[in-house]
């Protein structure tokens, strides 16, 4: 055990540790203590993570856990836990297992009966959402969309009527195509927060209608560089329906046909049955 052993539970556990997106000042004292105390650290890219650990003077055994070896690496983690060693899980940046490797390993560790403990901190999705102003009514984390336009458009069509803010990750070489598809599916007036390089030297976020997003990206070569988070505001409410009616209708539609869901939602909320029926049809794709 390292100098921060007091940071660990007495029971060998897997610690899911959030690490900085870019600014090293965002590594929490608790995260640093845990990383310094565990018997091993499972990292997405051991060379990348070694630089982070070196910056904080942390000496730890690193083992690779990435999308291509996650199952085998999970078994190695379970073996270490069984031998009495606690293990930390980190990704290249932010919170592991959120559109990053780790979720399958966490599930496997839980299945094996070992505790899994969160050490919360930076998360690109939450960071972008917090500066968007869109999250008053809730949000849906989508992560990366399909890389091909047809599949991407199909995925977006399902989300077109969602009243919650939608959070996407995107790579620089696809950002322009993704924004074009967002405009085509959601309309030019829906607003989007484009956040890139969060917490890094060239951090930037801009809020604008989807109809203006392509021009903004094209206006400066730097605007298409870096790691992107897109936050799209939710669909506007249908006239005559409030948030509670939308919520109840959505829940009923998970179990009932359109007509029955609209009738019951009207009885429960007092909202207009005709408006609920029209909304239900829209949510079910017509």
Secondary structure, DSSP 8 states (H G I E B T S, - for coil): --TTGGGS-SS-EEEEE-B-SS-GGGS-HHHHHHHHHSSEEEESSHHHHHHHHHHTT----EEE--TTTHHHHHHHHHHHHHTT--EEEE-SSBSTTSSSTTHHHHHHHHHTT-EEEEE----HHHHHHHTTS-GGG-EEEEEE--SSHHHHHHHHHHHTT--SEEEEEE-GGGHHHHHHHHHHHH-TTSEEEEEESTTSTT-EEEEEEHHHHHHHHHT-GGGG-S-EEEEE------TT--HHHHHHHHHHHTTS-HHHHHHHHHHHH---HHHHHHHHHHHTT-
